[in-house]
Amino acid sequence: MFAKPDTAAAEATHLLHFEPLSAGDAGLDIPCDPTGRVGLDALGEKLRNDYFFARTLIGRLFARPTVRLVRPLGAG
């Protein structure tokens, strides 16, 4: 369930990562600022709905989110 990047994701320097509690499930990455704040107005409808879904299910399907630095393509 990795959300497709939109313009907000393309410009983001950090991602709020929701790690799944079950090994076979997919995580979710949402663009955010370095402190983990998500700009809801900059997200597309699907990504915004995915964010609300993941937040609601913290402790059931997802662990508490962590902030991760975005690595440019080719870095690593």
N, CA, C and O atoms as CSV, one atom per row, in Angstrom:
chain,resi,resn,atom,element,x,y,z
A,1,MET,N,N,0.818,-1.180,0.000
A,1,MET,CA,C,0.000,0.000,0.000
A,1,MET,C,C,0.868,1.252,0.000
A,1,MET,O,O,0.514,2.252,0.625
A,2,PHE,N,N,1.970,1.208,-0.677
A,2,PHE,CA,C,2.784,2.407,-0.792
A,2,PHE,C,C,2.065,3.381,-1.708
A,2,PHE,O,O,1.725,3.047,-2.843
A,3,ALA,N,N,1.838,4.575,-1.214
A,3,ALA,CA,C,1.127,5.581,-1.996
A,3,ALA,C,C,2.024,6.100,-3.107
A,3,ALA,O,O,3.232,6.247,-2.925
A,4,LYS,N,N,1.436,6.373,-4.238
A,4,LYS,CA,C,2.171,6.931,-5.368
A,4,LYS,C,C,2.532,8.380,-5.057
A,4,LYS,O,O,1.697,9.114,-4.528
A,5,PRO,N,N,3.742,8.808,-5.369
A,5,PRO,CA,C,4.104,10.197,-5.118
A,5,PRO,C,C,3.353,11.134,-6.045
A,5,PRO,O,O,3.164,10.836,-7.224
A,6,ASP,N,N,2.923,12.275,-5.506
A,6,ASP,CA,C,2.358,13.324,-6.345
A,6,ASP,C,C,3.291,14.521,-6.243
A,6,ASP,O,O,4.442,14.355,-5.838
A,7,THR,N,N,2.845,15.706,-6.589
A,7,THR,CA,C,3.751,16.853,-6.574
A,7,THR,C,C,4.278,17.131,-5.177
A,7,THR,O,O,5.435,17.522,-5.024
A,8,ALA,N,N,3.452,16.938,-4.153
A,8,ALA,CA,C,3.922,17.161,-2.777
A,8,ALA,C,C,5.038,16.174,-2.438
A,8,ALA,O,O,6.028,16.543,-1.807
A,9,ALA,N,N,4.874,14.922,-2.858
A,9,ALA,CA,C,5.886,13.913,-2.561
A,9,ALA,C,C,7.165,14.183,-3.334
A,9,ALA,O,O,8.259,13.942,-2.822
A,10,ALA,N,N,7.045,14.674,-4.548
A,10,ALA,CA,C,8.221,14.925,-5.371
A,10,ALA,C,C,9.097,16.017,-4.771
A,10,ALA,O,O,10.311,16.005,-4.976
A,11,GLU,N,N,8.515,16.954,-4.039
A,11,GLU,CA,C,9.262,18.063,-3.462
A,11,GLU,C,C,9.607,17.837,-1.997
A,11,GLU,O,O,10.347,18.630,-1.415
A,12,ALA,N,N,9.095,16.788,-1.394
A,12,ALA,CA,C,9.301,16.547,0.028
A,12,ALA,C,C,10.752,16.187,0.318
A,12,ALA,O,O,11.413,15.523,-0.481
A,13,THR,N,N,11.231,16.632,1.463
A,13,THR,CA,C,12.564,16.255,1.911
A,13,THR,C,C,12.500,15.136,2.942
A,13,THR,O,O,13.507,14.495,3.239
A,14,HIS,N,N,11.299,14.906,3.489
A,14,HIS,CA,C,11.106,13.877,4.507
A,14,HIS,C,C,9.803,13.129,4.235
A,14,HIS,O,O,8.895,13.638,3.577
A,15,LEU,N,N,9.740,11.912,4.759
A,15,LEU,CA,C,8.530,11.106,4.659
A,15,LEU,C,C,8.122,10.633,6.038
A,15,LEU,O,O,8.963,10.230,6.842
A,16,LEU,N,N,6.830,10.685,6.308
A,16,LEU,CA,C,6.269,10.105,7.516
A,16,LEU,C,C,5.964,8.654,7.162
A,16,LEU,O,O,5.074,8.384,6.355
A,17,HIS,N,N,6.697,7.723,7.762
A,17,HIS,CA,C,6.591,6.305,7.406
A,17,HIS,C,C,5.774,5.554,8.447
A,17,HIS,O,O,6.097,5.560,9.635
A,18,PHE,N,N,4.707,4.904,7.978
A,18,PHE,CA,C,3.882,4.042,8.816
A,18,PHE,C,C,4.300,2.604,8.536
A,18,PHE,O,O,4.011,2.063,7.468
A,19,GLU,N,N,4.979,1.991,9.497
A,19,GLU,CA,C,5.449,0.613,9.360
A,19,GLU,C,C,4.310,-0.337,9.740
A,19,GLU,O,O,3.672,-0.148,10.775
A,20,PRO,N,N,4.049,-1.356,8.916
A,20,PRO,CA,C,2.972,-2.293,9.251
A,20,PRO,C,C,3.365,-3.165,10.440
A,20,PRO,O,O,4.542,-3.466,10.640
A,21,LEU,N,N,2.378,-3.562,11.218
A,21,LEU,CA,C,2.642,-4.441,12.356
A,21,LEU,C,C,2.785,-5.890,11.922
A,21,LEU,O,O,3.436,-6.674,12.613
A,22,SER,N,N,2.194,-6.265,10.796
A,22,SER,CA,C,2.302,-7.623,10.268
A,22,SER,C,C,3.349,-7.652,9.158
A,22,SER,O,O,3.402,-6.759,8.312
A,23,ALA,N,N,4.175,-8.686,9.176
A,23,ALA,CA,C,5.291,-8.766,8.239
A,23,ALA,C,C,4.856,-8.784,6.777
A,23,ALA,O,O,5.582,-8.267,5.928
A,24,GLY,N,N,3.710,-9.355,6.455
A,24,GLY,CA,C,3.293,-9.464,5.069
A,24,GLY,C,C,2.595,-8.233,4.518
A,24,GLY,O,O,2.324,-8.167,3.319
A,25,ASP,N,N,2.302,-7.267,5.359
A,25,ASP,CA,C,1.585,-6.072,4.922
A,25,ASP,C,C,2.546,-4.998,4.441
A,25,ASP,O,O,3.734,-5.015,4.763
A,26,ALA,N,N,2.014,-4.067,3.668
A,26,ALA,CA,C,2.828,-2.972,3.128
A,26,ALA,C,C,2.746,-1.752,4.047
A,26,ALA,O,O,1.747,-1.539,4.734
A,27,GLY,N,N,3.810,-0.963,4.043
A,27,GLY,CA,C,3.847,0.276,4.792
A,27,GLY,C,C,3.276,1.421,3.966
A,27,GLY,O,O,2.806,1.227,2.845
A,28,LEU,N,N,3.328,2.600,4.536
A,28,LEU,CA,C,2.801,3.783,3.864
A,28,LEU,C,C,3.736,4.950,4.132
A,28,LEU,O,O,4.137,5.174,5.274
A,29,ASP,N,N,4.088,5.696,3.089
A,29,ASP,CA,C,4.938,6.877,3.206
A,29,ASP,C,C,4.156,8.101,2.760
A,29,ASP,O,O,3.559,8.115,1.683
A,30,ILE,N,N,4.166,9.136,3.609
A,30,ILE,CA,C,3.459,10.384,3.346
A,30,ILE,C,C,4.482,11.516,3.412
A,30,ILE,O,O,5.255,11.581,4.368
A,31,PRO,N,N,4.507,12.409,2.422
A,31,PRO,CA,C,5.453,13.533,2.490
A,31,PRO,C,C,5.169,14.413,3.706
A,31,PRO,O,O,4.013,14.656,4.053
A,32,CYS,N,N,6.237,14.886,4.346
A,32,CYS,CA,C,6.090,15.724,5.539
A,32,CYS,C,C,7.300,16.651,5.654
A,32,CYS,O,O,8.229,16.594,4.848
A,33,ASP,N,N,7.262,17.502,6.672
A,33,ASP,CA,C,8.419,18.355,6.946
A,33,ASP,C,C,9.348,17.615,7.916
A,33,ASP,O,O,9.010,16.515,8.353
A,34,PRO,N,N,10.495,18.178,8.261
A,34,PRO,CA,C,11.447,17.476,9.131
A,34,PRO,C,C,10.906,17.136,10.521
A,34,PRO,O,O,11.450,16.260,11.193
A,35,THR,N,N,9.850,17.811,10.958
A,35,THR,CA,C,9.284,17.505,12.276
A,35,THR,C,C,8.124,16.528,12.194
A,35,THR,O,O,7.545,16.180,13.224
A,36,GLY,N,N,7.765,16.072,10.984
A,36,GLY,CA,C,6.686,15.114,10.828
A,36,GLY,C,C,5.333,15.722,10.533
A,36,GLY,O,O,4.331,15.008,10.477
A,37,ARG,N,N,5.287,17.041,10.342
A,37,ARG,CA,C,4.004,17.687,10.030
A,37,ARG,C,C,3.653,17.442,8.570
A,37,ARG,O,O,4.482,17.610,7.675
A,38,VAL,N,N,2.411,17.043,8.351
A,38,VAL,CA,C,1.922,16.743,7.011
A,38,VAL,C,C,1.094,17.922,6.522
A,38,VAL,O,O,0.187,18.377,7.219
A,39,GLY,N,N,1.400,18.417,5.334
A,39,GLY,CA,C,0.629,19.500,4.720
A,39,GLY,C,C,-0.573,18.906,3.987
A,39,GLY,O,O,-0.475,18.554,2.811
A,40,LEU,N,N,-1.696,18.798,4.676
A,40,LEU,CA,C,-2.866,18.139,4.108
A,40,LEU,C,C,-3.347,18.800,2.827
A,40,LEU,O,O,-3.815,18.114,1.918
A,41,ASP,N,N,-3.242,20.111,2.740
A,41,ASP,CA,C,-3.712,20.822,1.550
A,41,ASP,C,C,-2.863,20.509,0.318
A,41,ASP,O,O,-3.334,20.653,-0.810
A,42,ALA,N,N,-1.637,20.088,0.522
A,42,ALA,CA,C,-0.743,19.788,-0.600
A,42,ALA,C,C,-0.897,18.351,-1.102
A,42,ALA,O,O,-0.380,18.007,-2.165
A,43,LEU,N,N,-1.609,17.509,-0.338
A,43,LEU,CA,C,-1.774,16.112,-0.727
A,43,LEU,C,C,-2.957,15.955,-1.670
A,43,LEU,O,O,-3.941,16.690,-1.582
A,44,GLY,N,N,-2.848,14.996,-2.566
A,44,GLY,CA,C,-3.992,14.626,-3.385
A,44,GLY,C,C,-5.007,13.883,-2.528
A,44,GLY,O,O,-4.710,13.489,-1.400
A,45,GLU,N,N,-6.181,13.699,-3.060
A,45,GLU,CA,C,-7.268,13.082,-2.284
A,45,GLU,C,C,-6.919,11.669,-1.815
A,45,GLU,O,O,-7.158,11.329,-0.656
A,46,LYS,N,N,-6.356,10.841,-2.700
A,46,LYS,CA,C,-6.023,9.463,-2.312
A,46,LYS,C,C,-4.955,9.430,-1.227
A,46,LYS,O,O,-5.087,8.696,-0.248
A,47,LEU,N,N,-3.912,10.209,-1.390
A,47,LEU,CA,C,-2.841,10.228,-0.402
A,47,LEU,C,C,-3.333,10.763,0.937
A,47,LEU,O,O,-2.940,10.262,1.991
A,48,ARG,N,N,-4.189,11.778,0.899
A,48,ARG,CA,C,-4.768,12.319,2.129
A,48,ARG,C,C,-5.635,11.256,2.826
A,48,ARG,O,O,-5.569,11.099,4.045
A,49,ASN,N,N,-6.436,10.539,2.052
A,49,ASN,CA,C,-7.262,9.471,2.636
A,49,ASN,C,C,-6.406,8.350,3.193
A,49,ASN,O,O,-6.721,7.808,4.252
A,50,ASP,N,N,-5.324,7.987,2.502
A,50,ASP,CA,C,-4.401,6.966,3.011
A,50,ASP,C,C,-3.777,7.416,4.335
A,50,ASP,O,O,-3.621,6.615,5.257
A,51,TYR,N,N,-3.424,8.691,4.419
A,51,TYR,CA,C,-2.841,9.236,5.655
A,51,TYR,C,C,-3.829,9.118,6.816
A,51,TYR,O,O,-3.465,8.654,7.896
A,52,PHE,N,N,-5.070,9.535,6.594
A,52,PHE,CA,C,-6.089,9.439,7.649
A,52,PHE,C,C,-6.336,7.978,8.034
A,52,PHE,O,O,-6.516,7.667,9.211
A,53,PHE,N,N,-6.343,7.089,7.045
A,53,PHE,CA,C,-6.524,5.659,7.293
A,53,PHE,C,C,-5.416,5.131,8.200
A,53,PHE,O,O,-5.686,4.469,9.202
A,54,ALA,N,N,-4.174,5.427,7.844
A,54,ALA,CA,C,-3.032,4.935,8.621
A,54,ALA,C,C,-3.034,5.512,10.032
A,54,ALA,O,O,-2.782,4.789,10.997
A,55,ARG,N,N,-3.314,6.797,10.160
A,55,ARG,CA,C,-3.360,7.416,11.504
A,55,ARG,C,C,-4.405,6.764,12.382
A,55,ARG,O,O,-4.182,6.537,13.572
A,56,THR,N,N,-5.546,6.463,11.789
A,56,THR,CA,C,-6.636,5.853,12.553
A,56,THR,C,C,-6.267,4.459,13.043
A,56,THR,O,O,-6.733,4.029,14.098
A,57,LEU,N,N,-5.438,3.755,12.287
A,57,LEU,CA,C,-5.134,2.364,12.608
A,57,LEU,C,C,-3.769,2.157,13.263
A,57,LEU,O,O,-3.240,1.046,13.255
A,58,ILE,N,N,-3.198,3.221,13.831
A,58,ILE,CA,C,-1.964,3.075,14.606
A,58,ILE,C,C,-2.269,2.179,15.805
A,58,ILE,O,O,-3.228,2.410,16.541
A,59,GLY,N,N,-1.450,1.168,15.983
A,59,GLY,CA,C,-1.655,0.224,17.077
A,59,GLY,C,C,-2.461,-0.997,16.664
A,59,GLY,O,O,-2.467,-2.002,17.374
A,60,ARG,N,N,-3.139,-0.924,15.527
A,60,ARG,CA,C,-3.897,-2.067,15.015
A,60,ARG,C,C,-3.232,-2.651,13.775
A,60,ARG,O,O,-2.927,-3.843,13.727
A,61,LEU,N,N,-3.009,-1.804,12.771
A,61,LEU,CA,C,-2.343,-2.249,11.542
A,61,LEU,C,C,-0.955,-1.655,11.378
A,61,LEU,O,O,-0.099,-2.240,10.715
A,62,PHE,N,N,-0.730,-0.483,11.985
A,62,PHE,CA,C,0.540,0.231,11.815
A,62,PHE,C,C,1.161,0.576,13.164
A,62,PHE,O,O,0.459,0.810,14.148
A,63,ALA,N,N,2.494,0.602,13.186
A,63,ALA,CA,C,3.224,1.111,14.350
A,63,ALA,C,C,3.179,2.645,14.307
A,63,ALA,O,O,2.760,3.231,13.308
A,64,ARG,N,N,3.607,3.277,15.384
A,64,ARG,CA,C,3.682,4.742,15.379
A,64,ARG,C,C,4.606,5.181,14.249
A,64,ARG,O,O,5.658,4.578,14.034
A,65,PRO,N,N,4.218,6.224,13.531
A,65,PRO,CA,C,5.026,6.633,12.367
A,65,PRO,C,C,6.366,7.224,12.770
A,65,PRO,O,O,6.531,7.763,13.864
A,66,THR,N,N,7.313,7.105,11.856
A,66,THR,CA,C,8.630,7.696,12.034
A,66,THR,C,C,8.910,8.622,10.854
A,66,THR,O,O,8.372,8.435,9.763
A,67,VAL,N,N,9.753,9.617,11.086
A,67,VAL,CA,C,10.140,10.542,10.019
A,67,VAL,C,C,11.430,10.040,9.397
A,67,VAL,O,O,12.402,9.755,10.096
A,68,ARG,N,N,11.429,9.934,8.076
A,68,ARG,CA,C,12.597,9.460,7.338
A,68,ARG,C,C,13.024,10.519,6.334
A,68,ARG,O,O,12.190,11.193,5.729
A,69,LEU,N,N,14.308,10.652,6.167
A,69,LEU,CA,C,14.869,11.561,5.180
A,69,LEU,C,C,14.729,10.947,3.800
A,69,LEU,O,O,15.033,9.769,3.611
A,70,VAL,N,N,14.276,11.724,2.843
A,70,VAL,CA,C,14.146,11.241,1.466
A,70,VAL,C,C,15.526,11.208,0.840
A,70,VAL,O,O,16.278,12.179,0.931
A,71,ARG,N,N,15.859,10.104,0.212
A,71,ARG,CA,C,17.139,9.995,-0.493
A,71,ARG,C,C,16.901,10.253,-1.967
A,71,ARG,O,O,16.008,9.651,-2.562
A,72,PRO,N,N,17.672,11.122,-2.554
A,72,PRO,CA,C,17.527,11.362,-3.998
A,72,PRO,C,C,17.815,10.077,-4.777
A,72,PRO,O,O,18.577,9.228,-4.315
A,73,LEU,N,N,17.209,9.935,-5.956
A,73,LEU,CA,C,17.470,8.774,-6.796
A,73,LEU,C,C,18.950,8.704,-7.118
A,73,LEU,O,O,19.584,9.713,-7.427
A,74,GLY,N,N,19.480,7.516,-7.041
A,74,GLY,CA,C,20.891,7.332,-7.336
A,74,GLY,C,C,21.793,7.458,-6.119
A,74,GLY,O,O,22.968,7.095,-6.185
A,75,ALA,N,N,21.260,7.973,-4.995
A,75,ALA,CA,C,22.068,8.087,-3.775
A,75,ALA,C,C,22.016,6.764,-3.040
A,75,ALA,O,O,21.003,6.064,-3.070
A,76,GLY,N,N,23.074,6.438,-2.403
A,76,GLY,CA,C,22.931,5.308,-1.591
A,76,GLY,C,C,23.945,4.329,-1.440
A,76,GLY,O,O,23.759,3.356,-0.711
